[in-house]
Amino acid sequence: MKHSNKILISSIAILALSGIGSATITEASSNALGVNNQNENTSVQTVNENNKSDQQNWIHNLTGEKFTTIAHRGASGYAPEHTFHSYDKSHNAIGASYIEIDLQMTKDGHLVAMHDETVDRTTNGTGRVDQYTLKELKQLDAGSKFNEQNPQYANSNYKGAKVPTLDEILERYGTDANYYIETKSPDVYPGMEEKLLDTLNKHQLLNEQSLKKGHVMVQSFSQESLLKMKDLNSNVPLIRLLDKGELPNMSQQDLNYIKQYAIGVGPEYTDLTKQNVANLKDTGFLVHPFTVNEVADMERLNDYGIDGLFTNYPDLYKQVINEQ
């Protein structure tokens, strides 16, 4: 994952602010004139009770967790991203709620886990993923660069790590794991959505029970891709990713439109405030920001009211959750 007017505060939040201001002014006036301000205090109390009631109606994670831990490209702070090493660490060793998977497509139509559209950053190869057949892609070393760039976590076992296919990932972890899968724009990879659904169905991840429990979430920066997913299978939970600077420039009308097809949003975390998180929740969204790697940011965002986050260090977030 990487990665357009005002942030609108909800009507309830505005009412609360106006009510508080009114009560404060009335109280000052009443103290000076000796007037009973019971009615104003009652009004503020009612607003506060309405706020609490509204929060009780906020949507919660399908997994049942208050905060969900999404291992960004696996435990990619500790092991090579989008390899079985990072997935094993996040799922088996750390117990993250979700394995996050970025999808690309090979020249011969296989869905593989890789963030970039090119292989240059994470492997010893060069060029676009869609210029490689799967057999050719499997010849690349997806682990050694991690060792070179992260000597404190280097492991000789990472050398020669292979790029996994989506099918291989689902075969390895099965229905015991939860998957947070990112699609790309349909004009980049035509047919990706259909192939994704076929693969999920093959591994029994599109049945009603799995979808209700949040075993699969599909995310994208591409509205077109998410709308296509909804058209193909309206039961799959969808998350609209928001690039840095996008959320502050969105109108309430924009958010309401997204709500027609997505159950949540994934904003870049520095765009979030306590106020706009509350508005997103009031609008009916799950809020899963990316990519948060510092404990102080994790704690602050939890206090804002998010539902979980993407992190390269899922063990740190799980510790924050436990301590809070």
Residue frames as qw, qx, qy, qz and C-alpha x, y, z in Angstrom:
[[0.000, 0.886, 0.463, 0.000, 0.00, 0.00, 0.00],
 [0.370, -0.034, -0.032, 0.928, 1.12, 3.55, -0.72],
 [0.186, -0.633, -0.295, -0.691, -0.18, 6.29, -1.06],
 [0.603, 0.170, -0.475, 0.618, -9.42, 15.14, -3.01],
 [0.653, 0.467, -0.481, 0.352, -13.65, 20.60, 0.59],
 [0.245, -0.567, 0.468, -0.632, -13.43, 20.97, 4.07],
 [0.266, -0.094, -0.934, 0.220, -13.55, 18.34, 6.81],
 [0.469, -0.472, -0.231, -0.710, -17.15, 18.40, 7.98],
 [0.085, -0.106, 0.811, -0.570, -18.03, 17.93, 11.57],
 [0.172, -0.399, -0.881, -0.188, -21.20, 15.93, 12.13],
 [0.299, -0.622, -0.251, -0.679, -24.44, 17.68, 13.02],
 [0.737, -0.582, -0.342, 0.049, -24.32, 16.14, 16.46],
 [0.645, -0.131, -0.170, 0.733, -20.83, 17.43, 17.08],
 [0.082, 0.408, 0.127, 0.900, -21.89, 20.93, 16.01],
 [0.533, -0.652, -0.336, -0.422, -24.91, 20.75, 18.30],
 [0.768, -0.422, -0.323, 0.357, -22.71, 19.66, 21.16],
 [0.466, 0.065, -0.075, 0.879, -20.32, 22.55, 20.64],
 [0.148, -0.501, -0.202, -0.828, -23.11, 25.11, 20.35],
 [0.665, -0.601, -0.401, -0.190, -24.81, 23.65, 23.41],
 [0.705, -0.294, -0.288, 0.577, -21.66, 23.86, 25.48],
 [0.255, 0.221, 0.021, 0.941, -21.01, 27.42, 24.38],
 [0.366, -0.583, -0.326, -0.648, -24.59, 28.39, 25.19],
 [0.729, -0.551, -0.397, 0.082, -24.42, 26.80, 28.62],
 [0.599, -0.109, -0.205, 0.767, -21.15, 28.58, 29.44],
 [0.031, 0.351, 0.108, 0.930, -22.49, 32.00, 28.49],
 [0.542, -0.586, -0.380, -0.467, -25.76, 31.43, 30.34],
 [0.741, -0.410, -0.414, 0.334, -23.94, 30.26, 33.44],
 [0.399, 0.029, -0.144, 0.905, -21.80, 33.40, 33.53],
 [0.217, -0.423, -0.222, -0.851, -24.87, 35.57, 33.06],
 [0.675, -0.529, -0.463, -0.225, -26.80, 33.64, 35.68],
 [0.648, -0.259, -0.401, 0.594, -24.03, 33.94, 38.23],
 [0.172, 0.136, -0.051, 0.974, -24.03, 37.69, 37.74],
 [0.404, -0.300, -0.197, -0.841, -27.84, 38.05, 37.88],
 [0.334, -0.113, 0.779, -0.519, -28.59, 35.20, 40.27],
 [0.754, 0.203, -0.160, -0.604, -30.72, 33.39, 37.67],
 [0.753, -0.148, 0.636, -0.079, -31.18, 29.62, 37.85],
 [0.344, 0.547, -0.592, -0.480, -29.47, 27.97, 34.88],
 [0.608, -0.065, 0.774, -0.167, -30.96, 24.52, 35.37],
 [0.756, 0.557, 0.237, -0.249, -32.61, 24.47, 31.92],
 [0.405, 0.783, -0.458, -0.115, -29.33, 25.16, 30.12],
 [0.228, -0.471, 0.847, -0.091, -27.48, 22.45, 32.06],
 [0.720, 0.193, 0.617, -0.253, -30.26, 20.00, 31.27],
 [0.664, 0.708, -0.064, -0.231, -29.90, 20.87, 27.56],
 [0.179, 0.698, -0.693, -0.023, -26.16, 20.17, 27.61],
 [0.481, -0.221, 0.823, -0.206, -26.73, 16.91, 29.44],
 [0.781, 0.424, 0.362, -0.283, -29.21, 15.84, 26.77],
 [0.529, 0.756, -0.358, -0.140, -26.70, 16.58, 23.99],
 [0.087, -0.559, 0.819, -0.096, -24.02, 14.58, 25.80],
 [0.649, 0.036, 0.714, -0.261, -26.39, 11.67, 26.18],
 [0.746, 0.612, 0.073, -0.253, -27.19, 11.86, 22.46],
 [0.277, 0.734, -0.617, -0.061, -23.47, 11.72, 21.68],
 [0.354, -0.316, 0.863, -0.172, -23.06, 8.61, 23.80],
 [0.744, 0.319, 0.501, -0.305, -26.06, 7.02, 22.12],
 [0.612, 0.726, -0.217, -0.226, -24.65, 7.81, 18.68],
 [0.047, 0.615, -0.787, 0.016, -21.31, 6.19, 19.56],
 [0.585, -0.066, 0.768, -0.253, -23.14, 3.06, 20.60],
 [0.763, 0.529, 0.293, -0.227, -24.46, 2.82, 17.06],
 [0.165, 0.745, -0.569, -0.306, -21.02, 3.05, 15.43],
 [0.925, 0.256, -0.261, -0.104, -20.02, 0.11, 13.26],
 [0.543, -0.639, 0.545, 0.011, -17.46, -2.29, 14.75],
 [0.122, 0.481, -0.822, -0.281, -14.90, -4.67, 13.30],
 [0.837, 0.049, -0.332, -0.432, -16.39, -7.80, 11.78],
 [0.557, 0.200, -0.757, 0.279, -13.85, -9.86, 13.72],
 [0.623, -0.662, -0.414, -0.049, -15.45, -8.67, 16.97],
 [0.609, -0.154, -0.238, 0.741, -12.28, -6.88, 18.08],
 [0.075, -0.913, -0.200, 0.349, -12.33, -3.31, 19.36],
 [0.093, 0.820, -0.440, -0.356, -9.01, -2.73, 17.60],
 [0.952, 0.239, 0.181, 0.066, -7.86, -4.89, 14.71],
 [0.368, -0.665, 0.494, 0.422, -4.18, -5.40, 13.89],
 [0.795, 0.598, 0.084, -0.055, -3.43, -5.41, 10.16],
 [0.653, -0.414, 0.412, 0.482, 0.06, -6.69, 9.39],
 [0.393, 0.835, -0.117, -0.368, 1.19, -4.43, 6.57],
 [0.616, 0.566, -0.539, -0.096, 2.70, -6.69, 3.91],
 [0.840, -0.169, -0.467, 0.221, 3.07, -9.15, 6.77],
 [0.547, -0.779, -0.018, 0.305, 5.37, -8.29, 9.65],
 [0.679, 0.631, 0.042, 0.374, 7.40, -6.34, 7.13],
 [0.154, -0.914, 0.317, -0.201, 9.42, -4.44, 9.73],
 [0.626, -0.515, 0.585, -0.043, 11.07, -7.70, 10.75],
 [0.612, 0.014, 0.742, 0.272, 11.16, -9.82, 7.57],
 [0.073, -0.070, 0.563, 0.821, 11.02, -9.37, 3.77],
 [0.488, 0.294, 0.242, -0.785, 7.64, -7.93, 2.79],
 [0.805, 0.335, -0.062, -0.486, 5.14, -10.12, 0.98],
 [0.447, 0.325, -0.833, -0.009, 7.07, -13.32, 1.57],
 [0.772, -0.370, -0.502, -0.123, 6.15, -16.30, 3.69],
 [0.503, -0.006, -0.506, 0.700, 8.75, -15.13, 6.19],
 [0.116, -0.148, 0.193, -0.963, 6.83, -11.94, 6.95],
 [0.660, -0.264, -0.342, -0.615, 3.45, -13.66, 6.78],
 [0.732, -0.179, -0.634, 0.173, 4.55, -16.49, 9.08],
 [0.304, 0.017, -0.481, 0.822, 5.89, -14.01, 11.60],
 [0.317, -0.180, 0.037, -0.931, 2.73, -11.88, 11.58],
 [0.758, -0.198, -0.330, -0.527, 0.26, -14.76, 11.67],
 [0.840, -0.126, -0.517, 0.111, 2.02, -17.59, 13.48],
 [0.525, 0.011, -0.469, 0.710, 4.42, -15.79, 15.81],
 [0.018, -0.074, 0.219, -0.973, 2.64, -12.49, 16.55],
 [0.068, 0.498, 0.849, -0.163, -0.99, -13.37, 15.98],
 [0.113, 0.183, -0.112, -0.970, -1.97, -10.31, 13.98],
 [0.564, 0.396, 0.496, -0.528, -5.64, -10.04, 13.07],
 [0.723, 0.659, 0.138, -0.155, -5.02, -9.73, 9.33],
 [0.583, -0.149, 0.473, 0.643, -2.39, -10.52, 6.73],
 [0.343, 0.795, 0.044, -0.498, -2.36, -7.61, 4.29],
 [0.637, 0.068, 0.624, 0.447, -1.73, -8.54, 0.66],
 [0.271, 0.670, -0.191, -0.664, -1.07, -6.22, -2.30],
 [0.784, 0.274, 0.551, 0.081, -1.93, -7.85, -5.60],
 [0.181, 0.603, -0.486, -0.607, -0.14, -7.67, -8.92],
 [0.888, 0.291, 0.300, -0.190, -0.66, -9.88, -11.97],
 [0.480, -0.352, 0.638, 0.489, 1.94, -11.74, -13.99],
 [0.229, 0.360, -0.550, -0.718, 2.20, -11.83, -17.77],
 [0.317, -0.074, -0.897, -0.300, 0.44, -15.20, -17.80],
 [0.505, -0.463, -0.331, -0.648, -2.38, -14.05, -15.49],
 [0.636, -0.314, -0.639, 0.298, -1.37, -15.25, -12.03],
 [0.306, -0.880, -0.017, -0.362, -2.16, -13.09, -8.99],
 [0.712, 0.039, -0.437, 0.548, 0.95, -12.54, -6.89],
 [0.431, -0.850, -0.230, 0.196, 1.76, -10.67, -3.69],
 [0.548, 0.032, 0.035, 0.835, 3.86, -7.60, -4.37],
 [0.031, -0.749, -0.329, 0.575, 3.37, -3.96, -3.54],
 [0.037, 0.603, -0.325, -0.728, 5.08, -2.27, -6.46],
 [0.792, 0.539, 0.094, -0.270, 4.19, -2.67, -10.12],
 [0.559, 0.636, -0.522, 0.105, 7.90, -3.32, -10.68],
 [0.925, -0.258, -0.242, 0.141, 10.16, -5.89, -9.04],
 [0.476, 0.604, -0.323, 0.552, 13.18, -3.59, -8.64],
 [0.287, -0.699, 0.330, -0.566, 12.78, -2.45, -5.01],
 [0.754, -0.405, 0.391, -0.338, 12.29, -5.81, -3.33],
 [0.958, 0.071, 0.257, 0.104, 14.02, -8.35, -5.60],
 [0.445, -0.454, 0.492, 0.594, 17.20, -8.79, -7.62],
 [0.452, 0.442, 0.656, 0.413, 15.23, -8.34, -10.85],
 [0.026, 0.320, -0.061, -0.945, 14.16, -5.33, -12.89],
 [0.204, -0.118, -0.646, -0.726, 11.05, -4.37, -14.80],
 [0.589, -0.163, 0.061, -0.789, 7.29, -4.62, -14.45],
 [0.507, -0.074, 0.808, -0.291, 5.60, -7.58, -12.82],
 [0.744, 0.462, 0.334, -0.349, 3.29, -7.97, -15.80],
 [0.498, 0.691, -0.486, -0.196, 6.29, -8.53, -18.04],
 [0.071, -0.372, 0.914, -0.147, 7.22, -11.69, -16.13],
 [0.732, -0.170, -0.576, -0.322, 5.60, -15.09, -16.37],
 [0.741, -0.613, 0.128, -0.243, 5.07, -16.77, -13.02],
 [0.949, -0.016, -0.029, 0.312, 7.91, -19.17, -13.72],
 [0.479, 0.538, -0.143, 0.679, 10.25, -16.27, -14.44],
 [0.324, -0.752, 0.129, -0.560, 9.10, -14.37, -11.34],
 [0.901, -0.430, 0.008, -0.059, 9.80, -17.40, -9.18],
 [0.809, 0.236, -0.170, 0.510, 13.48, -17.21, -10.16],
 [0.084, 0.742, -0.174, 0.642, 13.90, -13.89, -8.35],
 [0.490, -0.167, -0.632, 0.577, 15.32, -13.44, -4.87],
 [0.252, -0.748, -0.276, -0.548, 12.79, -11.49, -2.76],
 [0.720, -0.645, -0.231, 0.110, 14.72, -11.70, 0.51],
 [0.723, -0.018, -0.099, 0.684, 18.34, -10.63, 0.19],
 [0.129, 0.583, 0.060, 0.800, 17.63, -6.91, -0.22],
 [0.588, -0.738, -0.160, -0.289, 15.85, -6.93, 3.12],
 [0.845, -0.338, -0.111, 0.399, 18.97, -8.36, 4.76],
 [0.519, 0.273, 0.027, 0.809, 21.13, -5.67, 3.18],
 [0.099, -0.608, -0.120, -0.779, 18.82, -2.83, 4.21],
 [0.649, -0.615, 0.059, -0.444, 17.96, -4.15, 7.68],
 [0.482, 0.375, -0.746, 0.266, 21.09, -5.74, 9.12],
 [0.300, -0.292, 0.633, -0.651, 19.59, -5.77, 12.64],
 [0.787, 0.097, 0.390, -0.469, 16.93, -8.23, 11.43],
 [0.491, 0.505, -0.631, -0.324, 18.97, -10.01, 8.75],
 [0.776, -0.155, 0.579, -0.196, 18.52, -13.76, 8.54],
 [0.075, -0.355, 0.810, 0.461, 20.31, -16.11, 6.18],
 [0.353, 0.336, 0.872, -0.037, 17.03, -17.97, 5.66],
 [0.344, 0.755, 0.237, -0.505, 15.62, -14.92, 3.92],
 [0.008, 0.513, -0.620, -0.593, 18.10, -15.26, 1.05],
 [0.080, 0.012, -0.892, -0.444, 16.33, -16.62, -2.01],
 [0.324, 0.386, 0.667, -0.549, 12.81, -16.02, -0.69],
 [0.158, 0.277, 0.756, 0.572, 10.22, -16.43, -3.42],
 [0.343, 0.008, -0.027, -0.939, 7.36, -14.16, -4.51],
 [0.255, 0.206, 0.922, -0.206, 4.19, -16.04, -3.47],
 [0.215, -0.309, -0.606, -0.700, 1.00, -16.33, -5.45],
 [0.517, -0.268, 0.200, -0.788, -2.33, -15.51, -3.82],
 [0.885, -0.059, -0.363, -0.285, -3.30, -19.14, -4.27],
 [0.640, 0.150, -0.624, 0.423, -0.20, -20.28, -2.38],
 [0.068, -0.291, 0.450, -0.842, -0.89, -17.85, 0.47],
 [0.704, -0.191, 0.044, -0.682, -4.47, -18.99, 0.91],
 [0.870, 0.045, -0.489, -0.047, -3.38, -22.62, 0.70],
 [0.442, 0.251, -0.629, 0.588, -0.76, -22.08, 3.41],
 [0.079, -0.085, 0.529, -0.841, -2.93, -20.26, 5.99],
 [0.172, -0.375, -0.888, -0.201, -6.41, -21.34, 4.93],
 [0.339, -0.707, -0.396, -0.477, -9.48, -20.30, 6.86],
 [0.640, -0.502, -0.373, 0.446, -7.48, -19.91, 10.09],
 [0.334, -0.211, 0.020, 0.918, -6.24, -16.51, 8.92],
 [0.261, 0.847, 0.374, -0.273, -7.92, -13.26, 7.90],
 [0.548, 0.129, 0.391, 0.728, -6.90, -11.49, 4.70],
 [0.102, 0.846, 0.156, -0.499, -6.91, -7.77, 3.87],
 [0.628, 0.153, 0.551, 0.527, -6.39, -7.72, 0.09],
 [0.099, 0.699, -0.038, -0.708, -5.68, -4.70, -2.10],
 [0.646, 0.491, 0.518, 0.273, -6.74, -4.54, -5.74],
 [0.250, -0.284, 0.252, 0.890, -5.45, -2.11, -8.35],
 [0.430, 0.485, -0.009, -0.762, -7.24, -0.06, -10.99],
 [0.806, 0.300, 0.504, -0.084, -9.04, -2.25, -13.56],
 [0.578, 0.805, -0.122, -0.058, -7.26, -0.46, -16.40],
 [0.097, -0.707, 0.701, -0.011, -3.91, -1.61, -14.96],
 [0.098, -0.142, 0.985, 0.009, -4.88, -5.24, -14.54],
 [0.652, 0.013, -0.241, -0.719, -8.10, -6.09, -16.44],
 [0.812, -0.074, -0.543, -0.200, -9.78, -9.12, -14.91],
 [0.197, 0.307, -0.731, 0.576, -8.04, -8.90, -11.52],
 [0.509, -0.178, 0.377, -0.753, -11.31, -8.69, -9.59],
 [0.894, 0.079, -0.211, -0.388, -12.76, -11.77, -11.27],
 [0.668, 0.282, -0.644, 0.244, -9.57, -13.75, -10.64],
 [0.067, -0.325, 0.627, -0.704, -9.54, -12.63, -7.00],
 [0.710, -0.108, 0.227, -0.658, -13.09, -13.80, -6.41],
 [0.877, 0.192, -0.405, -0.171, -12.44, -17.10, -8.16],
 [0.464, 0.323, -0.702, 0.434, -9.41, -17.73, -5.95],
 [0.298, -0.253, 0.532, -0.751, -11.24, -16.77, -2.74],
 [0.835, -0.005, -0.016, -0.550, -14.12, -19.03, -3.68],
 [0.749, 0.280, -0.598, 0.045, -11.74, -21.90, -4.36],
 [0.338, 0.183, -0.719, 0.578, -10.50, -21.62, -0.79],
 [0.385, -0.589, -0.710, -0.012, -13.98, -21.42, 0.78],
 [0.276, -0.248, -0.301, 0.878, -13.58, -17.78, 1.79],
 [0.208, -0.130, -0.270, -0.931, -16.70, -16.41, 0.11],
 [0.358, -0.453, -0.812, -0.091, -19.27, -18.33, 2.13],
 [0.300, -0.795, -0.236, -0.472, -21.69, -16.36, 4.30],
 [0.744, -0.621, -0.149, 0.194, -20.02, -17.28, 7.58],
 [0.677, -0.039, 0.056, 0.733, -16.54, -16.23, 6.45],
 [0.166, 0.540, 0.216, 0.797, -17.73, -12.90, 5.08],
 [0.461, -0.792, -0.251, -0.312, -19.78, -12.06, 8.18],
 [0.763, -0.565, -0.043, 0.311, -16.76, -12.75, 10.39],
 [0.078, 0.954, -0.246, -0.152, -14.49, -10.56, 8.29],
 [0.833, -0.177, 0.403, 0.335, -12.17, -13.32, 7.09],
 [0.512, 0.267, 0.398, 0.713, -11.72, -11.28, 3.89],
 [0.070, 0.858, 0.180, -0.476, -11.63, -7.52, 3.39],
 [0.618, 0.388, 0.359, 0.581, -10.93, -5.99, -0.03],
 [0.174, -0.810, -0.071, 0.555, -9.34, -2.55, -0.17],
 [0.589, 0.378, 0.367, 0.613, -8.34, -0.23, -2.99],
 [0.102, -0.441, 0.003, 0.892, -7.43, 3.34, -3.83],
 [0.104, -0.032, -0.651, -0.751, -9.38, 2.69, -7.05],
 [0.518, 0.195, 0.392, -0.735, -13.06, 3.50, -6.74],
 [0.658, 0.329, -0.435, -0.519, -13.60, 1.77, -10.07],
 [0.368, 0.191, -0.907, 0.080, -12.14, -1.46, -8.74],
 [0.156, 0.085, 0.771, -0.612, -14.31, -1.40, -5.62],
 [0.600, 0.294, 0.088, -0.739, -17.45, -0.65, -7.62],
 [0.603, 0.297, -0.666, -0.322, -16.60, -3.56, -9.88],
 [0.158, 0.090, -0.925, 0.333, -16.11, -5.80, -6.85],
 [0.377, 0.179, 0.534, -0.736, -19.48, -4.75, -5.47],
 [0.660, 0.330, -0.235, -0.633, -21.12, -5.49, -8.80],
 [0.526, 0.262, -0.803, -0.103, -19.50, -8.93, -8.96],
 [0.562, -0.322, -0.737, 0.192, -20.20, -9.87, -5.33],
 [0.209, -0.721, -0.029, -0.660, -22.06, -7.41, -3.12],
 [0.807, -0.559, -0.187, -0.048, -21.34, -9.42, 0.04],
 [0.746, 0.068, -0.222, 0.624, -17.59, -8.83, 0.15],
 [0.303, -0.876, -0.177, 0.329, -16.68, -6.09, 2.68],
 [0.580, 0.566, 0.100, 0.577, -14.94, -3.20, 0.87],
 [0.431, -0.714, -0.104, 0.542, -12.56, -0.52, 2.19],
 [0.452, 0.837, 0.094, 0.293, -11.81, 2.70, 0.28],
 [0.668, -0.266, -0.058, 0.693, -8.19, 3.72, 0.73],
 [0.107, 0.983, 0.143, 0.042, -7.51, 7.47, 0.87],
 [0.685, 0.323, -0.138, 0.639, -4.16, 8.87, -0.19],
 [0.403, -0.405, -0.299, 0.764, -2.36, 11.45, 1.93],
 [0.029, 0.214, -0.062, -0.975, -4.18, 14.80, 1.75],
 [0.212, -0.275, -0.747, -0.566, -7.32, 13.28, 0.25],
 [0.291, -0.562, -0.751, 0.187, -9.52, 13.13, 3.36],
 [0.149, -0.498, -0.269, 0.811, -9.13, 16.81, 4.35],
 [0.140, 0.223, -0.363, -0.894, -10.36, 17.82, 0.89],
 [0.152, -0.296, -0.895, -0.297, -13.43, 15.58, 0.85],
 [0.422, -0.250, 0.032, -0.871, -16.95, 16.89, 1.36],
 [0.518, -0.016, 0.717, -0.466, -19.62, 15.08, 3.33],
 [0.780, 0.439, -0.013, -0.445, -21.24, 14.35, -0.02],
 [0.451, 0.538, -0.710, -0.051, -18.04, 12.59, -1.10],
 [0.136, -0.246, 0.886, -0.368, -18.05, 10.48, 2.05],
 [0.672, 0.191, 0.442, -0.563, -21.73, 9.64, 1.70],
 [0.733, 0.486, -0.331, -0.341, -21.08, 8.38, -1.82],
 [0.258, 0.426, -0.857, 0.136, -18.25, 6.12, -0.64],
 [0.408, -0.100, 0.733, -0.534, -20.58, 4.77, 2.06],
 [0.788, 0.281, -0.017, -0.548, -22.87, 3.46, -0.69],
 [0.852, 0.329, -0.401, -0.062, -20.30, 0.80, -1.61],
 [0.498, 0.320, -0.657, 0.468, -17.75, 0.57, 1.22],
 [0.658, -0.644, -0.391, -0.014, -18.07, -0.29, 4.90],
 [0.599, -0.665, 0.000, 0.446, -14.84, 1.48, 5.79],
 [0.402, 0.886, -0.164, 0.163, -12.06, 3.84, 4.84],
 [0.833, -0.240, -0.014, 0.498, -8.31, 3.58, 5.11],
 [0.151, 0.981, -0.053, 0.106, -6.90, 7.12, 5.40],
 [0.585, 0.373, -0.403, 0.598, -3.23, 8.04, 5.60],
 [0.539, -0.534, -0.572, 0.311, -2.85, 8.33, 9.36],
 [0.305, -0.186, -0.164, 0.920, -1.46, 11.87, 9.57],
 [0.179, -0.329, -0.398, -0.837, -4.71, 13.18, 8.02],
 [0.498, -0.532, -0.677, -0.105, -6.73, 12.04, 11.03],
 [0.094, -0.347, 0.393, -0.846, -7.96, 14.19, 13.92],
 [0.126, 0.204, 0.854, -0.461, -10.31, 13.34, 16.75],
 [0.437, 0.438, 0.193, -0.762, -13.00, 15.40, 15.01],
 [0.551, 0.380, -0.485, -0.563, -12.78, 13.82, 11.57],
 [0.156, 0.067, -0.984, 0.061, -12.53, 10.32, 13.01],
 [0.274, 0.316, 0.684, -0.598, -15.79, 10.98, 14.89],
 [0.515, 0.474, -0.085, -0.709, -17.37, 12.22, 11.65],
 [0.382, 0.291, -0.816, -0.321, -16.21, 9.15, 9.76],
 [0.012, -0.107, -0.951, 0.288, -17.69, 6.97, 12.48],
 [0.377, 0.413, 0.409, -0.721, -20.94, 8.99, 12.46],
 [0.486, 0.426, -0.424, -0.635, -21.10, 8.46, 8.69],
 [0.943, -0.001, 0.153, -0.297, -21.03, 4.72, 9.32],
 [0.649, 0.578, -0.488, 0.081, -17.45, 3.75, 8.50],
 [0.870, -0.351, 0.014, 0.347, -14.85, 1.49, 9.96],
 [0.162, 0.947, -0.272, 0.054, -11.64, 3.53, 10.18],
 [0.911, -0.189, 0.181, 0.318, -8.36, 1.68, 9.50],
 [0.169, 0.942, -0.251, -0.143, -5.49, 4.16, 8.88],
 [0.913, 0.128, 0.030, 0.385, -2.13, 3.28, 7.33],
 [0.849, -0.007, -0.492, 0.195, 0.82, 2.90, 7.99],
 [0.395, -0.825, 0.177, -0.363, 1.49, 3.45, 11.70],
 [0.807, 0.173, -0.476, 0.303, 4.79, 2.30, 13.16],
 [0.157, 0.354, -0.512, 0.767, 5.33, 4.48, 16.26],
 [0.283, -0.383, -0.827, 0.299, 3.77, 3.58, 19.61],
 [0.015, 0.360, 0.305, -0.881, 2.83, 7.19, 20.41],
 [0.349, 0.115, -0.414, -0.832, 0.90, 7.47, 17.14],
 [0.394, -0.208, -0.879, -0.169, -0.84, 4.16, 17.79],
 [0.190, -0.400, -0.693, 0.568, -1.96, 5.32, 21.23],
 [0.137, 0.313, 0.047, -0.939, -3.15, 8.69, 19.96],
 [0.385, 0.026, -0.613, -0.689, -5.13, 7.18, 17.08],
 [0.330, -0.313, -0.887, 0.081, -6.78, 4.66, 19.38],
 [0.062, -0.426, -0.489, 0.758, -7.85, 7.58, 21.57],
 [0.234, 0.178, -0.295, -0.909, -9.32, 9.26, 18.48],
 [0.699, 0.193, 0.445, -0.525, -11.63, 6.27, 18.06],
 [0.446, 0.424, -0.669, -0.417, -10.19, 4.32, 15.13],
 [0.936, -0.082, 0.087, -0.332, -11.01, 0.63, 14.72],
 [0.876, -0.150, 0.329, 0.318, -7.50, -0.62, 14.06],
 [0.166, 0.883, -0.304, -0.317, -4.57, 0.13, 11.82],
 [0.884, 0.403, -0.140, 0.193, -1.96, -1.06, 9.36],
 [0.324, -0.850, 0.416, 0.023, 1.52, -1.48, 10.78],
 [0.626, 0.501, -0.594, 0.068, 4.85, -3.04, 9.87],
 [0.160, 0.259, -0.804, 0.511, 5.24, -3.94, 13.57],
 [0.612, -0.415, -0.455, -0.497, 2.05, -5.74, 14.59],
 [0.632, -0.273, -0.610, 0.391, 3.54, -6.86, 17.89],
 [0.160, 0.016, -0.267, 0.950, 3.91, -3.22, 18.98],
 [0.420, -0.253, -0.222, -0.843, 0.27, -2.46, 18.21],
 [0.710, -0.329, -0.609, -0.130, -0.95, -5.56, 20.00],
 [0.481, -0.166, -0.529, 0.679, 1.04, -4.41, 23.03],
 [0.103, -0.123, 0.050, -0.986, -0.56, -0.96, 22.84],
 [0.597, -0.310, -0.463, -0.577, -4.00, -2.55, 22.66],
 [0.689, -0.291, -0.635, 0.193, -3.33, -4.73, 25.68],
 [0.350, -0.111, -0.403, 0.838, -1.99, -1.84, 27.74],
 [0.236, -0.161, -0.081, -0.955, -4.90, 0.47, 26.86]]
